[in-house]
Amino acid sequence: MEPSLRAAPAALSSLIPPEATKQMRILVVEDDREAAAYLTRGLKESGHIVDHAPDGQDGLHLAMGGNYDVAVVDRMMPRLDGLSMVRRMREEGNRTPVLFLSALGEVDDRVKGLRAGGDDYLAKPYAFAELLARIDALIRRNGSETVQTKLAVGDLELDLLSRTATRSAQKIDLQPREFLLLEYLMKHAGQVVTRTMLLENVWEYHFDPQTNVIDVHISRLRAKIDKGFTDPLLHTIRGAGYSLRAIA
Amino acid sequence: MRLLDVFRTATFRLAFAYLCLFAVSVLVLLGFIYWSIAGKMATQSDETINAEVQGLAEQYKRRLLPGLRAIIIERSSRLGQRTLYLLTSFDGTPLAGNLSQWPPDAKATAQNWINFTYIRGPEDDRETRPGRAVQVVLQGGFKLLVGRDVSEVNAVETTIRSTLLWALAITGFFGVAGGVWISRNVIRRLEVINRTSREIMSGDLTRRIPVQGNRDELDDLAKNLNEMLEQIERLMMGMREVADNIAHDLRTPLNRLRNKLEGAMIGNTSREETVQALESAIGEADGLISTFNSLLLIAEAETGAHRDTLELVDLNEIVRDIADLYTPAAEDRGISFKLLAASRVMVRGNRSLLARAAANLVENALKYTPEGGAVTVSTFIARDDDRPAFSVRDTGPGIPEDDRERVLDRFVRLERSRNTPGSGLGLSLVAAVARMHDATIALEDAKPGLLATLSFPRVETVLAPSIAAQARRVLPAPTKAQRAREPETQG
């Protein structure tokens, strides 16, 4: 078994890059008591403020009232299911980013979730690191709405218009897919990006390959952007994924 | 089987109904025979009498009473005379004839006709015999009786009647007995079928219904049932195999998971060791999840849940993306990865499932191809039937011919790959996706290695269900010409 997304909540704080531990207000809407307790504890340990609602009705109340940075919503719940809850939120003009967390994990279910107004979809069972990375990505995306044409991390620069990459003014030759990969990593600079997130966003696949294909792509990209430089930018986060950041 | 039960069976009822019909027709036939023979004899006798009366009447006209009398006397005395004559005066005194007196028990039937009995024979051996005659009253009250002994006619009638009754009785007897016998025979064979079915239902699936070998309907029934049983047994074996494999492929990692968790809990393990054990346990759980996801996906593809979401897709795009994803990994292992794409290979399909199937084939190829080998992915339109297709060829050990169909089943892993990682679901997922797309999957010897080809129905044709059935079989190897069609230079 390749080292995939594994993490025990106790070791979570070690997974999170320092800037990501900024305190967030997170709403957890989940009817399963144990799953909710685990989620709440894990998120709290990661330094966030967590509220829990046991069903969609309460969840809707809390979501409309509290000013949350992100909501994690189960789909099948008593009283009001997750899809309806998020639909109602969007109808009322609430733009809180929503991550669906559901046992219904097929492609169709994912599409339904996103159509109902969800921003991301994670199938149960999930790795906590995966969830954390996705929550993080959602919160940051919500912050920067402006369209960027240039991305920069440390001395690495990516021009989205001319499709060129340079590091310390040295041009880097990238294959089209490598460019997309780097673009995604740079847009999420400083965050943890999991292999599944890369597979979904760069290749648009929703399955886990049995072989370590993503790792090979990353190591090739790493060879291009980090080789010959003293400060590596592309870091492997053990048990979670990768993170592109300049260490000051 | 008791006799009473025989009467209750459908076969007997059928035989009985047939018997009744048969009896009625026999009755009609015998009745007709009786009527025609007996009737003929009686008519003949009556006609003879009529003719006689006619003759006498002429004599009477010419020679009057004395002449008539003379003729009667003359005729009555003829040896072996079977005609009865009697001429009497008005007071009943016999004047001539072979009857001693006017019969006292004469019963008139039709006009002038009478039936009667008379006594004949010598003094010591008299017998009463039946007769039939015409009586004529002449001028002066004289009466003439001309008749015949009808004992023979009566005897024949009686004989025929009793013969007919016997025939009817015998017919009835043999009919019933035959009915019982036939139904018993049929019932015995049906009973064999029933008994065998019961035994099979109670669990002994290896039992088969005996076939007599005389090619009748019951043999056909037995053969069909046997074929059905064969199929059921195959399915049951398949299910048992799947169950066994699930037991092995899900229980084994579950057991390892449990062991690891327990190991982390007990004994004097350091914190680091504990974390290590837990991580490895999570690894097991991830493996289980992936097996489980594959099973769900296979079930989903097999129930055809995605059928309504099929859209026009270019196989090239799918294969190119998969090649893009896997090429670096292949090169890292010292395997050259080649893509031979035709210009445009459109199929009606589900993009993500097709990608998944292609990925599984490629992963399978990468897993078995040794360093220095090559994996080639091609898309093409088959020359012989214009079907769009894609194939994955490797230079690994290939799959022995006997196992090619089996590897498409769930959880089947050939012995040699038992120890390599994988759930044994990769190819069965490909097979399920193929079935969902009405595509055929062919596994062939690439000499060396394995050539797996998925051929899809042409886009303009409606998805034909018959193709889906074909997808369940591994197709025979294509001709050399067809293989040569795959483009060798592009990509």
Chai-1 contact restraints between the chains, C-beta under 6 A:
chainA,res_idxA,chainB,res_idxB,connection_type,confidence,min_distance_angstrom,max_distance_angstrom,comment,restraint_id
A,M1,B,G283,contact,1.0,0.0,6.0,A-B,restraint_1
A,M1,B,G287,contact,1.0,0.0,6.0,A-B,restraint_2
A,S4,B,D286,contact,1.0,0.0,6.0,A-B,restraint_3
A,R6,B,E279,contact,1.0,0.0,6.0,A-B,restraint_4
A,R6,B,I282,contact,1.0,0.0,6.0,A-B,restraint_5
A,A8,B,L278,contact,1.0,0.0,6.0,A-B,restraint_6
A,V107,B,S352,contact,1.0,0.0,6.0,A-B,restraint_7
A,P125,B,I289,contact,1.0,0.0,6.0,A-B,restraint_8
A,R177,B,D324,contact,1.0,0.0,6.0,A-B,restraint_9
A,W203,B,L325,contact,1.0,0.0,6.0,A-B,restraint_10
A,F207,B,R356,contact,1.0,0.0,6.0,A-B,restraint_11
A,D208,B,S290,contact,1.0,0.0,6.0,A-B,restraint_12
A,Q210,B,E363,contact,1.0,0.0,6.0,A-B,restraint_13
A,T211,B,A329,contact,1.0,0.0,6.0,A-B,restraint_14
A,T211,B,E363,contact,1.0,0.0,6.0,A-B,restraint_15
A,V213,B,L325,contact,1.0,0.0,6.0,A-B,restraint_16
A,V213,B,Y326,contact,1.0,0.0,6.0,A-B,restraint_17
A,V213,B,A329,contact,1.0,0.0,6.0,A-B,restraint_18
A,V216,B,P328,contact,1.0,0.0,6.0,A-B,restraint_19
A,V216,B,A329,contact,1.0,0.0,6.0,A-B,restraint_20
A,V216,B,D332,contact,1.0,0.0,6.0,A-B,restraint_21
A,H217,B,P328,contact,1.0,0.0,6.0,A-B,restraint_22
A,R220,B,P328,contact,1.0,0.0,6.0,A-B,restraint_23
